[in-house]
Amino acid sequence: VQLQASGGGLVQAGGSLRLSCAASRIVSSYNFMAWYRQAPGKERELGALLTSGGVTKYADSVKGRFTISRDGAKNTVYLQMNSLKYEDTAVYYCYVRIRDGIDYWGKGTQVTVSS
């Protein structure tokens, strides 16, 4: 499975962006899909996660501002980001875990928030 992330860009603080991650084929069975992010000089961290059962999990820093969702018909997972802050600046990566030992990463899309 290849994952293609898009939707990043430059936005002012307080603005919004929607990231998309399209899979190259139908992913009908998986554990979870997620968006990770990595800020300059920092480790990659989980931003948002969506299980196959529809359960979501968010990092404390993005709760109430970010929403992860999936369109199965389009093989695409989204990350709606509102009320963006300077500290949200990072490269955002989409991720799919099919099951233990089988997972895929997208190449990342840059999000830059100006203060």
C-alpha positions as CSV (number, residue, x, y, z in Angstrom):
1,V,0.0,0.0,0.0
2,Q,1.3,3.4,-0.9
3,L,0.0,6.5,1.0
4,Q,0.0,9.9,-0.5
5,A,-0.4,12.8,1.9
6,S,-1.4,16.3,0.7
7,G,-3.0,19.5,2.0
8,G,-0.1,21.0,3.9
9,G,1.0,24.5,3.5
10,L,1.5,27.9,5.1
11,V,-1.3,29.3,7.3
12,Q,-1.6,32.0,9.9
13,A,-2.2,31.2,13.5
14,G,-5.9,30.6,14.1
15,G,-6.4,29.3,10.6
16,S,-7.4,25.9,9.3
17,L,-6.1,23.2,7.0
18,R,-7.3,19.8,6.0
19,L,-4.8,17.1,5.3
20,S,-5.7,14.1,3.1
21,C,-4.0,10.8,2.8
22,A,-5.0,8.6,-0.1
23,A,-4.2,4.9,-0.2
24,S,-3.2,3.3,-3.4
25,R,-5.6,0.5,-2.9
26,I,-8.6,-0.4,-0.8
27,V,-7.7,-1.1,2.8
28,S,-10.6,-3.0,4.1
29,S,-9.0,-4.6,7.1
30,Y,-6.7,-2.7,9.4
31,N,-6.1,-2.0,13.1
32,F,-5.9,1.8,12.9
33,M,-5.0,4.8,10.8
34,A,-3.2,7.8,12.2
35,W,-1.5,11.1,11.6
36,Y,1.8,11.6,13.2
37,R,3.9,14.7,13.2
38,Q,7.5,15.7,13.6
39,A,8.6,19.2,14.5
40,P,12.1,20.4,13.8
41,G,14.5,19.0,16.4
42,K,11.8,16.8,18.0
43,E,10.8,13.2,17.9
44,R,7.8,12.0,15.8
45,E,4.7,12.0,17.9
46,L,1.1,10.8,17.5
47,G,-1.3,13.5,16.6
48,A,-4.6,11.6,16.0
49,L,-5.6,8.0,15.6
50,L,-8.7,6.2,14.2
51,T,-9.4,2.6,14.8
52,S,-11.3,0.3,12.4
53,G,-14.0,0.3,15.0
54,G,-14.3,4.1,14.8
55,V,-12.6,5.0,18.1
56,T,-10.5,8.1,18.0
57,K,-7.6,9.2,20.1
58,Y,-5.9,12.6,20.1
59,A,-2.8,14.0,21.6
60,D,-3.6,16.4,24.4
61,S,-2.1,19.2,22.5
62,V,-4.6,18.9,19.6
63,K,-7.8,17.8,21.4
64,G,-10.7,20.0,20.5
65,R,-8.9,21.4,17.5
66,F,-8.1,18.5,15.2
67,T,-10.5,15.8,13.8
68,I,-9.5,12.6,12.1
69,S,-11.9,10.9,9.8
70,R,-12.0,8.4,7.0
71,D,-13.8,8.0,3.6
72,G,-13.7,4.3,2.8
73,A,-15.1,4.8,-0.6
74,K,-12.2,7.1,-1.5
75,N,-9.6,5.1,0.5
76,T,-8.7,8.4,2.1
77,V,-8.1,9.5,5.7
78,Y,-8.4,13.1,6.7
79,L,-7.1,15.4,9.4
80,Q,-9.1,18.6,9.8
81,M,-7.0,21.1,11.7
82,N,-8.6,24.2,13.2
83,S,-7.4,27.0,15.4
84,L,-3.8,26.2,14.3
85,K,-1.0,27.4,16.5
86,Y,2.6,28.1,15.8
87,E,3.6,24.9,17.7
88,D,1.6,22.8,15.2
89,T,4.3,23.5,12.7
90,A,5.7,20.1,11.6
91,V,5.8,17.5,8.9
92,Y,2.7,15.5,9.1
93,Y,2.8,11.8,8.2
94,C,-0.1,9.4,7.7
95,Y,0.2,5.9,8.9
96,V,-1.8,2.7,8.6
97,R,-1.3,-0.4,10.7
98,I,-2.8,-3.4,9.0
99,R,-1.8,-5.7,11.8
100,D,1.2,-6.4,14.0
101,G,4.3,-6.3,11.8
102,I,2.5,-4.8,8.7
103,D,2.3,-1.1,8.5
104,Y,2.8,1.7,6.0
105,W,3.9,5.4,6.2
106,G,3.2,8.2,3.8
107,K,6.0,10.6,2.8
108,G,4.8,13.5,4.8
109,T,3.4,16.9,4.1
110,Q,4.7,20.2,5.6
111,V,2.5,22.3,7.7
112,T,3.8,25.7,8.7
113,V,1.9,28.0,11.0
114,S,3.0,31.6,11.2
115,S,2.6,33.5,14.4
